[in-house]
Amino acid sequence: MAMESMKAIICRISAEEYALNVNHVLSIERIQNIRPVPHTEAHMAGIMQLRGSIVPVMDLRSWLGLEPTGQDHEGQAEKRIVVTEYNDKRLGLIVDAATDVTDIDLSSVQSVEMNEGSKEISRVANLDSRLILILDVPTLIDKLHFVFDQVETA
């Protein structure tokens, strides 16, 4: 019997690694023109145009409560926008780097109890002694539905 696995994009933010299920990833883009949207949450970088559609963009570092990188250009070339989709809603996630595409054996995945505000990270994978947090894209997009409402009615 074959082991069940999940194909995932591994992204880095600071020294931490996060996995995104490839079924929810449309593309990985270089940082491009992101237009700020007034009166949005601090973690919302703004909106960008991608192949004819407007995509809200979120700074994942800020969302996770990690320290900002500063304004220097060190590491800027590796930064990417991972464009995700769930229920026909798109969201761009700014990450420090998209480093790998890998199969995660589901037997290496464990649930973790997070506080109420962190339901978008509820599982962790142990890959060769690397602990990789699995980001639940559907939960994240559902949590940010207000952003899509603002952008769609603009």
C-alpha positions in Angstrom: 0.0 0.0 0.0 1.4 3.4 -1.0 2.0 6.0 1.7 -0.2 9.1 1.4 1.7 12.3 0.8 1.1 16.0 0.2 3.1 17.9 -2.4 4.1 21.2 -0.9 5.9 24.4 -1.7 8.4 25.1 1.1 8.8 28.9 1.9 11.1 30.6 4.3 10.4 33.5 6.6 13.4 34.4 8.7 14.9 31.1 9.7 11.5 29.3 9.8 10.1 27.1 7.1 6.5 26.9 6.1 4.7 24.5 3.8 1.9 25.4 1.4 -0.1 22.6 -0.3 0.5 23.0 -4.1 -3.2 22.4 -4.7 -3.8 25.9 -3.4 -0.8 27.6 -5.1 -1.3 29.2 -8.6 2.1 30.7 -9.1 5.3 32.1 -7.5 6.1 35.6 -8.6 9.0 38.0 -8.2 8.1 41.0 -6.1 6.4 43.5 -8.4 4.4 46.7 -8.1 2.2 46.4 -5.1 -0.2 49.3 -4.6 -1.0 50.1 -1.0 -4.7 50.2 -0.1 -5.5 52.9 2.6 -7.3 51.9 5.8 -6.3 48.2 5.6 -4.6 46.1 8.3 -0.9 46.5 8.8 -0.2 43.0 7.4 -1.9 43.8 4.1 0.8 45.0 1.7 -1.8 46.1 -0.9 -3.0 44.8 -4.2 -1.2 43.8 -7.4 -2.3 43.1 -11.0 -1.6 39.6 -12.2 -2.5 38.5 -15.7 -5.6 40.7 -15.8 -6.9 40.2 -12.3 -6.4 42.1 -9.1 -4.9 40.1 -6.2 -4.7 41.2 -2.6 -1.2 40.8 -1.2 -0.4 40.0 2.4 3.0 40.2 4.1 3.2 36.8 5.8 6.1 38.0 8.0 3.9 40.7 9.5 0.8 38.4 9.8 2.9 35.9 11.8 4.1 38.7 14.1 7.8 38.3 13.1 10.2 41.2 13.2 10.4 43.3 10.0 13.4 42.8 7.8 14.2 46.5 7.6 14.6 48.7 4.5 18.0 47.4 3.3 18.2 45.4 0.1 19.8 42.3 1.6 17.7 39.3 0.7 15.3 41.4 -1.4 16.2 39.4 -4.5 15.0 36.2 -3.0 11.6 37.5 -1.8 8.6 36.1 -3.6 4.9 36.4 -3.8 3.2 33.0 -3.6 -0.2 33.4 -5.2 -2.7 31.1 -3.6 -6.4 30.4 -4.4 -9.3 28.8 -2.6 -13.0 29.0 -3.5 -12.2 31.3 -6.4 -10.5 33.8 -4.0 -6.9 34.7 -4.5 -4.3 35.9 -2.1 -0.7 36.8 -2.6 1.7 35.9 0.3 5.0 37.7 0.5 7.7 35.3 1.7 11.5 35.7 2.2 12.1 32.8 -0.3 10.3 29.9 -1.9 13.0 27.3 -1.5 11.7 23.9 -2.5 8.8 21.7 -3.8 8.7 18.4 -1.9 6.4 15.5 -1.0 5.5 15.5 2.7 4.7 12.0 3.9 1.4 12.5 5.9 2.7 10.0 8.5 5.3 12.7 9.4 2.6 15.3 10.1 1.3 16.0 13.5 -1.4 18.3 14.8 -0.4 21.1 17.1 -2.6 23.1 19.5 -2.3 26.8 18.7 -4.0 29.7 20.4 -7.4 30.7 19.0 -6.0 33.3 16.6 -3.6 30.8 14.9 -6.0 28.3 13.3 -4.2 28.7 9.9 -1.3 26.8 11.3 -2.6 23.6 12.9 -0.1 21.0 11.7 3.7 20.5 11.6 5.8 18.1 9.5 9.0 16.5 10.7 11.1 16.2 7.5 14.6 14.9 8.2 14.6 16.6 11.6 13.4 19.9 10.1 10.1 21.1 11.7 8.0 22.7 9.0 4.8 24.5 9.9 2.0 23.7 7.4 0.0 26.8 6.5 -3.7 26.1 5.9 -4.5 28.3 2.9 -8.3 27.7 3.0 -8.4 28.8 6.6 -6.2 31.8 6.0 -8.3 33.0 2.9 -11.6 32.4 4.8 -10.2 34.4 7.7 -9.4 37.3 5.4 -12.6 37.4 3.5 -13.1 41.0 4.4 -10.1 41.9 2.2 -11.7 40.4 -0.8 -15.0 42.2 -0.2 -13.1 45.5 0.0 -11.2 44.8 -3.2 -14.1 43.4 -5.2 -16.4 46.4 -4.4 -13.6 49.0 -5.1 
